[in-house]
Amino acid sequence: MIGVANLPPEHLAGWALQELYMAAAGGADLAAIAPEASREARDLMFKTCADVDASVNGKILPERIYFFMGTSSGLLAPGHDPFRADRLDYAGILAAELRALHHRRNLNSRGFPLLRDARSRDAWAKPFSEVANVQ
């Protein structure tokens, strides 16, 4: 089993943003429910931006990471927010990008064995028109 300590920052940040998105999407006022935890989470999001940026190694622009993490942290701020819907979208987008990057790296590090196997068996060798006509 892989422990959290062994996971790369982009993967952890992706899941944290997804969890934040899911909690906030239901309309919960997270700052009212847990004010101290919300403040700590906002601070942690800011502090981890540099680690996430270093981890993605230029695959996502630093400005994008900092902006999306910053806007997403607003979901943890107290009070009415006229930009809540936008913040949810930014959190969802960055979460998906970070998780996709992590999974692409995993596949790449293993050499895409499933894809290689499918190609070696000529799974994609037939023209699409022949495959589509099979009933």
SVG drawing of the C-alpha trace seen along z (x, -y; Angstrom):
<svg xmlns="http://www.w3.org/2000/svg" viewBox="-26 -39 36 50">
<polyline fill="none" stroke="black" stroke-width="0.4" points="0.0,0.0 1.2,-3.5 1.2,-5.9 0.3,-9.5 3.9,-10.4 5.0,-8.7 2.5,-10.4 3.7,-13.4 2.4,-16.9 0.4,-17.2 -1.6,-14.1 -2.3,-15.1 -3.2,-18.6 -5.5,-17.2 -7.4,-15.1 -7.5,-17.9 -9.0,-20.2 -11.5,-17.6 -12.6,-17.0 -12.9,-20.8 -15.0,-21.0 -17.3,-18.2 -17.8,-19.7 -18.4,-23.2 -20.5,-22.2 -23.2,-21.0 -23.6,-24.6 -21.9,-24.1 -20.5,-27.2 -17.2,-25.5 -15.8,-28.5 -18.9,-28.6 -18.8,-24.8 -15.1,-24.7 -13.6,-28.2 -10.2,-27.2 -9.8,-24.3 -10.8,-26.5 -8.2,-29.1 -5.5,-26.4 -6.5,-24.9 -6.4,-28.3 -2.9,-28.8 -1.8,-25.3 -3.1,-25.8 -0.9,-28.9 2.1,-27.2 1.9,-24.2 1.7,-26.2 5.5,-26.2 5.7,-22.4 2.9,-21.7 4.6,-24.0 7.9,-22.2 6.3,-18.8 4.5,-19.5 7.8,-20.5 6.4,-23.1 3.5,-21.0 1.1,-23.5 2.0,-27.2 3.0,-28.5 0.6,-31.5 -2.2,-29.0 -1.4,-27.0 -1.2,-30.0 -4.3,-31.6 -6.4,-28.4 -5.3,-27.5 -5.9,-31.0 -9.3,-31.3 -10.2,-27.8 -9.1,-28.7 -11.8,-31.3 -14.3,-28.5 -13.0,-28.3 -13.4,-32.0 -16.3,-33.2 -19.2,-35.3 -21.1,-35.6 -19.1,-35.1 -20.5,-36.4 -17.8,-34.3 -18.6,-31.0 -19.6,-29.3 -16.4,-30.4 -14.3,-29.2 -15.9,-25.8 -15.1,-25.6 -11.5,-26.6 -11.1,-24.1 -12.6,-21.3 -10.5,-22.2 -7.2,-22.3 -8.1,-19.1 -8.7,-17.3 -5.5,-18.6 -3.3,-17.6 -4.8,-14.2 -4.6,-13.6 -0.9,-14.7 -0.3,-12.2 -1.9,-9.3 -0.2,-10.1 3.2,-10.0 2.3,-6.7 1.4,-5.2 4.5,-6.7 6.8,-5.3 5.4,-1.8 5.8,-2.2 2.0,-1.9 1.9,1.9 -1.8,2.2 -1.5,0.0 1.5,2.0 -0.3,5.2 -3.3,4.0 -1.1,2.8 0.8,6.1 -2.4,8.1 -3.4,5.9 -6.4,4.6 -6.3,1.4 -5.0,2.7 -8.4,3.1 -9.9,0.0 -12.7,-1.6 -15.2,-0.9 -14.6,2.9 -15.0,2.8 -18.1,0.6 -19.9,3.1 -19.5,6.0 -22.9,6.8"/>
</svg>
